[in-house]
């Protein structure tokens, strides 16, 4: 990787190297994942997540310090404690170089020390892709920061999105993802009012939240593994509806509030004008519950096809989507061992379609806008006419069968129940669902996202 200056090499550049190394070993990797506890907060320099059969999730963390005075013993203790807190399977400390006695000391505490030399041995020769590509995304991150400064709503979503990688409840996490994605989709429909940086930030968030949706589906699959079909459907529906609360406790709170409201009315409203009893209605599952259950049933039926799905989403959305990188079949085979036509890639389209239909996010129109005055991260000049990243993603979507068809009809798997009717197809045709989203778009700057339909947040 090439960096602009020595400071880059010593700082975020080293984290990108570590992230890229773990990515080459099959992990979904992210940098700077925030962790809050009480009034304190810290960042995990590099987080890696991988799933193995039977839907067993493994998290690794790495504390990166590429400084002459890195205080290695202190870093080992810090990383060990952080790993215990987030239940990491393995804990690493990455240093530019160190002494053998420090490596032995760390190993005695279950911490592995990586150096620049050892990382070059562990990493294979494949190139970095997605958010592990520091040469591209260090520049893109600046656009996101600029957009966050101009929009409190966008800043709120940006700050909370990365936290979801460590959220302990996948049902609550996926509800938050879907809520954010719905608002991102509304933002795209009003894209003409946004700056280029704001629009780029929306694209980044749409991609990142979709990867998180795929990740939560795997965590949920792990949680309900072993339950009979009826029990797991009821469990998923209940958890999506009530979140952290016990269903009985939630219903009691609603009933108590209803009784209190009726008592207030009786004591303050004349008898002749008294309305009927107040009824808050039932707490219902989110509208996408049936479709989500269908996706999870598919994953349980074909685990080998779904275990690496977040990594494939990372590639499709951040590499071919935002970057517009064009790949040959041989290059993709070198990265993953198979091409876009493989079943493992095809299942990613189910997640993209689920997001499209449930949140109103039209992927095709999202990639149709290219800012002619945008700058190339590598050259600092305007993009050339021949560079058409939106066309490349459209071709990729078409190749994996997503364009212009419903995801429950794209292969020979059982039909997924509960899909949202009247969805917008990838040809850009309008629908009743689109019009409803436009009418409901009332998000204003300075207001946080509110949950709806009892989405367990």
C-alpha positions as CSV (number, residue, x, y, z in Angstrom):
1,X,0.0,0.0,0.0
2,X,1.2,3.5,-0.8
3,X,0.6,6.3,1.7
4,X,0.9,10.1,1.3
5,X,3.4,10.7,4.1
6,X,5.3,9.1,7.0
7,X,2.6,10.1,9.4
8,X,0.0,8.1,7.5
9,X,2.3,5.0,7.5
10,X,2.7,5.2,11.3
11,X,-0.9,5.9,12.1
12,X,-4.0,4.8,10.2
13,X,-1.9,3.2,7.5
14,X,-0.7,0.5,9.9
15,X,-4.2,-0.2,11.0
16,X,-5.2,-0.7,7.3
17,X,-2.3,-3.1,6.9
18,X,-3.5,-5.1,9.9
19,X,-7.1,-5.0,8.6
20,X,-6.0,-6.1,5.2
21,X,-4.0,-9.0,6.6
22,X,-6.9,-10.4,8.6
23,X,-9.2,-9.9,5.6
24,X,-6.9,-12.1,3.5
25,X,-7.4,-14.8,6.1
26,X,-11.2,-14.7,5.5
27,X,-12.4,-12.2,8.2
28,X,-14.8,-9.3,7.7
29,X,-12.7,-6.5,9.1
30,X,-13.5,-3.0,10.4
31,X,-11.3,-0.3,11.8
32,X,-12.0,2.1,14.7
33,X,-15.0,0.3,16.1
34,X,-16.3,2.3,19.1
35,X,-17.0,0.7,22.4
36,X,-18.9,2.6,25.1
37,X,-19.3,1.6,28.7
38,X,-20.6,4.0,31.4
39,X,-19.3,7.5,30.7
40,X,-16.1,6.1,29.1
41,X,-15.5,5.1,25.5
42,X,-12.6,3.6,23.5
43,X,-12.1,2.3,20.0
44,X,-11.0,-1.1,18.9
45,X,-8.3,-0.5,16.3
46,X,-9.2,-3.5,14.2
47,X,-12.1,-5.9,14.6
48,X,-12.4,-9.1,12.6
49,X,-15.5,-11.4,12.4
50,X,-15.8,-14.8,10.8
51,X,-18.4,-17.5,11.0
52,X,-17.8,-21.3,10.9
53,X,-20.2,-24.2,11.0
54,X,-22.7,-24.4,12.6
55,X,-23.2,-20.6,12.6
56,X,-20.5,-20.1,15.2
57,X,-19.3,-16.5,15.2
58,X,-15.7,-15.7,16.1
59,X,-14.5,-12.2,16.9
60,X,-10.8,-11.1,17.0
61,X,-9.5,-7.7,18.0
62,X,-6.1,-6.2,17.4
63,X,-4.5,-3.2,19.2
64,X,-2.2,-1.4,16.7
65,X,0.7,0.7,17.8
66,X,3.4,1.5,15.2
67,X,5.4,3.8,17.3
68,X,9.0,3.7,18.6
69,X,7.8,4.0,22.2
70,X,4.7,1.8,22.0
71,X,4.9,0.6,25.7
72,X,4.3,-3.1,24.6
73,X,3.6,-4.5,28.1
74,X,1.0,-1.9,28.6
75,X,-0.6,-2.6,25.2
76,X,-0.7,-6.4,26.0
77,X,-2.6,-5.8,29.3
78,X,-5.0,-3.3,27.6
79,X,-5.7,-5.6,24.7
80,X,-6.3,-8.6,27.0
81,X,-8.8,-6.8,29.0
82,X,-10.6,-5.4,26.0
83,X,-10.8,-8.9,24.5
84,X,-12.4,-10.3,27.6
85,X,-14.9,-7.5,27.6
86,X,-16.1,-8.1,24.0
87,X,-15.8,-11.9,24.3
88,X,-13.1,-12.1,21.5
89,X,-11.9,-15.5,20.5
90,X,-8.4,-14.2,19.9
91,X,-6.6,-11.0,20.9
92,X,-3.7,-9.5,19.0
93,X,-1.2,-6.6,19.5
94,X,0.4,-5.3,16.4
95,X,3.8,-3.6,16.7
96,X,6.3,-2.4,14.1
97,X,8.9,-4.6,15.8
98,X,9.5,-6.0,19.3
99,X,11.7,-8.3,21.4
100,X,11.3,-12.0,21.9
101,X,10.7,-11.6,25.6
102,X,7.6,-9.4,24.9
103,X,6.2,-12.0,22.5
104,X,6.7,-14.8,25.1
105,X,5.1,-12.6,27.9
106,X,2.1,-11.9,25.7
107,X,1.7,-15.5,24.7
108,X,1.6,-16.5,28.4
109,X,-1.5,-14.3,28.8
110,X,-3.2,-15.6,25.6
111,X,-2.3,-12.5,23.5
112,X,-0.6,-12.9,20.1
113,X,2.0,-10.3,19.0
114,X,2.2,-9.3,15.4
115,X,5.1,-7.4,13.8
116,X,5.5,-5.9,10.4
117,X,7.6,-8.9,9.4
118,X,5.2,-11.5,10.7
119,X,2.3,-9.9,9.0
120,X,3.9,-10.1,5.6
121,X,4.3,-13.9,6.3
122,X,0.6,-14.4,7.4
123,X,-0.9,-12.4,4.6
124,X,-1.3,-13.9,1.1
125,X,-0.6,-11.9,-2.0
126,X,-4.2,-10.9,-2.8
127,X,-5.1,-7.2,-2.9
128,X,-7.3,-5.5,-0.3
129,X,-10.9,-4.9,-1.1
130,X,-13.8,-3.1,0.5
131,X,-13.1,-1.0,3.6
132,X,-9.8,-2.6,4.1
133,X,-8.4,-0.7,1.1
134,X,-6.8,2.3,2.9
135,X,-5.5,3.9,-0.3
136,X,-9.1,4.6,-1.3
137,X,-11.1,4.9,1.8
138,X,-8.9,7.2,3.8
139,X,-10.0,9.8,1.3
140,X,-13.6,8.7,1.3
141,X,-13.7,8.9,5.1
142,X,-13.0,12.6,4.9
143,X,-16.1,13.1,2.8
144,X,-18.1,11.3,5.5
145,X,-16.6,13.6,8.2
146,X,-17.5,16.7,6.1
147,X,-21.1,15.5,5.7
148,X,-21.4,14.8,9.4
149,X,-20.5,18.3,10.3
150,X,-23.4,19.7,8.2
151,X,-26.1,17.4,9.3
152,X,-26.9,16.4,12.9
153,X,-29.2,13.6,11.7
154,X,-26.5,12.1,9.5
155,X,-23.9,12.5,12.2
156,X,-26.1,10.6,14.6
157,X,-26.5,7.7,12.2
158,X,-22.7,7.7,11.4
159,X,-21.8,7.6,15.1
160,X,-24.2,4.8,15.9
161,X,-23.6,2.6,12.8
162,X,-20.2,1.2,13.7
163,X,-21.3,0.6,17.3
164,X,-23.7,-2.1,15.9
165,X,-20.7,-4.4,15.1
166,X,-20.4,-5.0,18.9
167,X,-24.1,-4.8,19.8
168,X,-25.0,-7.8,22.0
169,X,-28.6,-8.2,20.8
170,X,-28.8,-9.0,17.1
171,X,-32.6,-8.5,17.0
172,X,-32.3,-4.9,18.4
173,X,-29.3,-4.3,16.1
174,X,-31.1,-5.3,13.0
175,X,-34.1,-3.2,13.9
176,X,-31.8,-0.2,14.2
177,X,-30.2,-1.0,10.9
178,X,-33.6,-1.2,9.2
179,X,-34.7,2.1,10.7
180,X,-31.5,3.8,9.6
181,X,-31.7,2.3,6.1
182,X,-35.3,3.5,5.7
183,X,-34.2,7.0,6.5
184,X,-31.2,6.7,4.2
185,X,-33.6,5.7,1.4
186,X,-35.7,8.8,2.1
187,X,-32.6,10.8,1.9
188,X,-31.8,9.5,-1.5
189,X,-35.2,10.4,-2.7
190,X,-34.4,14.0,-1.8
191,X,-30.8,13.7,-3.2
192,X,-31.1,16.9,-5.2
193,X,-30.9,19.0,-2.0
194,X,-27.6,17.4,-0.8
195,X,-24.0,18.3,-1.4
196,X,-21.7,15.7,-3.0
197,X,-20.2,14.8,0.4
198,X,-23.6,14.3,1.9
199,X,-24.6,12.1,-1.0
200,X,-21.4,10.1,-0.7
201,X,-22.0,9.7,3.0
202,X,-25.5,8.3,2.3
203,X,-24.0,5.8,-0.1
204,X,-21.4,4.7,2.5
205,X,-24.1,4.3,5.2
206,X,-26.4,2.3,2.9
207,X,-23.6,-0.1,2.2
208,X,-22.3,-0.4,5.7
209,X,-25.8,-0.9,7.2
210,X,-26.6,-3.6,4.6
211,X,-23.4,-5.4,5.5
212,X,-24.6,-5.2,9.2
213,X,-28.0,-6.6,8.3
214,X,-26.3,-9.6,6.7
215,X,-24.1,-10.0,9.8
216,X,-27.0,-9.8,12.2
217,X,-28.8,-12.5,10.2
218,X,-25.9,-14.8,10.9
219,X,-25.9,-13.9,14.6
220,X,-29.7,-14.6,14.8
221,X,-29.2,-17.9,13.0
222,X,-26.6,-18.8,15.7
223,X,-29.0,-17.8,18.5
224,X,-32.0,-19.9,17.3
225,X,-29.9,-22.9,16.1
226,X,-31.5,-26.1,17.4
227,X,-35.0,-24.8,18.0
228,X,-37.8,-26.4,16.1
229,X,-39.3,-24.4,13.2
230,X,-42.4,-23.1,15.0
231,X,-40.4,-22.1,18.1
232,X,-37.7,-20.3,16.2
233,X,-40.3,-18.3,14.2
234,X,-42.1,-17.3,17.4
235,X,-38.8,-16.4,19.1
236,X,-37.6,-14.2,16.2
237,X,-40.9,-12.4,16.0
238,X,-41.0,-11.8,19.8
239,X,-37.4,-10.6,19.9
240,X,-37.9,-8.2,17.0
241,X,-41.1,-6.9,18.6
242,X,-40.0,-6.4,22.2
243,X,-36.2,-6.2,22.0
244,X,-34.6,-6.4,25.4
245,X,-37.9,-6.4,27.3
246,X,-39.8,-9.5,28.4
247,X,-43.0,-9.7,26.4
248,X,-45.1,-10.0,29.5
249,X,-43.4,-7.0,31.1
250,X,-43.9,-4.9,28.0
251,X,-47.6,-5.7,27.9
252,X,-48.0,-4.9,31.6
253,X,-46.4,-1.5,31.0
254,X,-48.8,-0.7,28.1
255,X,-51.8,-1.8,30.2
256,X,-50.6,0.3,33.2
257,X,-50.2,3.3,30.9
258,X,-53.7,2.7,29.5
259,X,-55.3,2.5,32.9
260,X,-53.5,5.7,34.0
261,X,-54.6,7.5,30.9
262,X,-58.2,6.5,31.5
263,X,-58.1,7.6,35.1
264,X,-56.8,11.0,34.2
265,X,-59.6,11.4,31.6
266,X,-62.3,10.4,34.2
267,X,-61.1,13.0,36.7
268,X,-60.6,15.8,34.3
269,X,-63.2,15.5,31.6
270,X,-67.0,16.2,32.2
271,X,-69.0,13.0,32.1
272,X,-71.2,14.2,29.2
273,X,-68.1,14.8,27.1
274,X,-66.1,11.8,28.2
275,X,-64.8,9.7,25.3
276,X,-64.5,5.9,25.2
277,X,-61.7,4.2,27.0
278,X,-58.3,4.9,25.6
279,X,-56.8,1.8,23.9
280,X,-53.2,1.9,22.8
281,X,-53.7,-1.2,20.6
282,X,-51.4,-4.2,20.4
283,X,-47.6,-4.1,20.0
284,X,-47.0,-5.7,16.5
285,X,-43.9,-7.1,14.9
286,X,-42.0,-4.9,12.4
287,X,-43.5,-5.2,8.9
288,X,-40.3,-7.0,7.6
289,X,-40.5,-9.8,10.2
290,X,-41.9,-12.5,7.8
291,X,-39.3,-11.7,5.1
292,X,-36.5,-11.8,7.6
293,X,-37.7,-15.1,9.0
294,X,-37.7,-16.4,5.4
295,X,-34.1,-15.3,4.9
296,X,-33.0,-17.0,8.2
297,X,-34.8,-20.2,7.2
298,X,-32.8,-20.2,3.9
299,X,-29.6,-19.7,5.8
300,X,-30.3,-22.5,8.2
301,X,-31.1,-24.8,5.3
302,X,-27.8,-23.9,3.4
303,X,-25.3,-22.8,6.0
304,X,-22.2,-23.2,3.8
305,X,-23.6,-20.8,1.3
306,X,-24.3,-18.1,3.9
307,X,-21.4,-18.2,6.3
308,X,-19.2,-15.8,4.2
309,X,-22.1,-13.6,3.0
310,X,-21.0,-10.5,4.9
311,X,-17.6,-10.6,3.2
312,X,-19.3,-10.9,-0.2
313,X,-21.6,-7.9,0.6
314,X,-18.5,-6.0,1.6
315,X,-17.0,-6.7,-1.8
316,X,-20.1,-6.0,-3.9
317,X,-21.0,-2.8,-2.2
318,X,-17.7,-1.2,-1.3
319,X,-15.5,-2.5,-4.0
320,X,-17.7,-2.8,-7.1
321,X,-20.3,-0.3,-5.9
322,X,-18.7,2.7,-4.3
323,X,-15.2,2.3,-5.9
324,X,-16.6,1.1,-9.2
325,X,-13.7,-1.4,-9.6
326,X,-14.0,-3.7,-12.5
327,X,-13.0,-7.3,-12.0
328,X,-12.4,-10.3,-14.3
329,X,-13.5,-13.7,-13.3
330,X,-9.9,-14.7,-12.7
331,X,-9.3,-11.8,-10.3
332,X,-12.5,-12.6,-8.3
333,X,-11.5,-16.3,-8.2
334,X,-8.1,-15.2,-6.8
335,X,-9.8,-13.3,-4.0
336,X,-12.5,-15.9,-3.0
337,X,-11.7,-19.1,-4.9
338,X,-14.9,-18.8,-7.0
339,X,-16.6,-16.2,-9.2
340,X,-19.8,-14.1,-9.0
341,X,-21.8,-17.0,-10.5
342,X,-21.1,-19.2,-7.5
343,X,-23.9,-20.0,-5.0
344,X,-22.0,-18.3,-2.2
345,X,-22.2,-15.0,-4.1
346,X,-25.7,-15.4,-5.2
347,X,-27.2,-15.5,-1.7
348,X,-25.9,-11.9,-1.2
349,X,-28.6,-10.8,-3.6
350,X,-31.2,-11.9,-1.1
351,X,-29.9,-9.4,1.4
352,X,-29.8,-6.6,-1.2
353,X,-33.4,-7.4,-2.3
354,X,-34.6,-7.6,1.3
355,X,-33.2,-4.2,2.0
356,X,-34.7,-2.8,-1.2
357,X,-38.1,-4.1,-0.6
358,X,-38.3,-3.5,3.2
359,X,-36.7,-0.1,3.3
360,X,-37.4,1.3,-0.2
361,X,-33.7,1.5,-1.1
362,X,-33.4,1.4,-4.9
363,X,-29.9,0.2,-5.5
364,X,-29.9,0.9,-9.3
365,X,-30.9,4.5,-8.9
366,X,-28.5,4.9,-6.0
367,X,-25.6,4.1,-8.4
368,X,-27.0,6.1,-11.3
369,X,-25.7,9.5,-10.0
370,X,-22.0,10.2,-10.6
371,X,-20.8,13.7,-9.6
372,X,-18.9,15.0,-12.6
373,X,-16.8,17.2,-10.4
374,X,-15.8,14.5,-7.9
375,X,-12.1,13.8,-7.5
376,X,-10.3,10.6,-7.9
377,X,-8.8,9.6,-4.5
378,X,-5.6,8.5,-6.2
379,X,-5.0,11.2,-8.7
380,X,-6.8,14.2,-7.2
381,X,-8.3,15.0,-10.7
382,X,-11.8,14.8,-12.1
383,X,-13.0,11.3,-13.0
384,X,-12.6,10.6,-16.7
385,X,-15.5,9.9,-19.0
386,X,-14.6,6.3,-19.3
387,X,-14.9,5.6,-15.6
388,X,-18.4,4.5,-14.9
389,X,-18.7,2.8,-11.5
390,X,-22.5,2.8,-11.6
391,X,-22.5,0.8,-14.8
392,X,-20.1,-1.7,-13.3
393,X,-22.3,-2.3,-10.3
394,X,-25.3,-2.6,-12.5
395,X,-23.5,-5.2,-14.5
396,X,-22.5,-7.0,-11.3
397,X,-26.1,-6.9,-10.0
398,X,-27.3,-8.2,-13.3
399,X,-24.7,-11.0,-13.3
400,X,-25.8,-12.3,-9.9
401,X,-29.4,-12.1,-10.9
402,X,-30.6,-9.2,-8.8
403,X,-31.7,-6.7,-11.5
404,X,-35.4,-6.6,-12.3
405,X,-36.6,-9.6,-10.3
406,X,-37.8,-10.4,-6.9
407,X,-35.4,-12.2,-4.7
408,X,-37.8,-15.0,-3.7
409,X,-38.0,-16.0,-7.4
410,X,-34.4,-15.8,-8.4
411,X,-33.4,-19.4,-7.7
412,X,-35.0,-22.8,-7.0
413,X,-35.2,-22.3,-3.2
414,X,-38.6,-22.2,-1.5
415,X,-40.5,-19.0,-1.9
416,X,-39.9,-16.5,0.9
417,X,-43.0,-15.4,2.7
418,X,-43.9,-11.9,3.7
419,X,-42.2,-9.8,1.1
420,X,-43.3,-6.2,0.8
421,X,-45.8,-5.8,-2.0
422,X,-45.6,-3.2,-4.7
423,X,-41.8,-2.8,-4.4
424,X,-39.8,-0.6,-6.7
425,X,-37.9,-2.8,-9.2
426,X,-34.4,-2.1,-10.3
427,X,-35.6,-0.6,-13.6
428,X,-36.7,2.4,-11.6
429,X,-40.4,2.0,-12.0
430,X,-42.5,3.8,-9.5
431,X,-44.8,2.0,-7.2
432,X,-47.3,2.6,-4.4
433,X,-44.6,1.7,-1.9
434,X,-42.4,4.5,-3.3
435,X,-45.2,7.1,-3.0
436,X,-45.9,6.0,0.5
437,X,-42.3,6.5,1.5
438,X,-42.2,10.0,-0.1
439,X,-45.3,11.0,1.8
440,X,-43.9,9.7,5.1
441,X,-40.6,11.4,4.7
442,X,-40.6,13.9,7.5
443,X,-37.1,13.5,8.9
444,X,-35.6,16.9,9.7
445,X,-32.1,17.9,10.7
446,X,-31.4,17.9,14.4
447,X,-33.9,15.1,15.2
448,X,-32.8,11.6,16.1
449,X,-34.3,8.6,14.4
450,X,-37.4,7.3,16.2
451,X,-38.5,3.7,16.2
452,X,-41.8,2.7,14.8
453,X,-44.1,-0.4,14.9
454,X,-42.6,-1.6,18.1
455,X,-39.2,-2.4,16.6
456,X,-37.6,-3.3,20.0
457,X,-35.2,-0.4,20.2
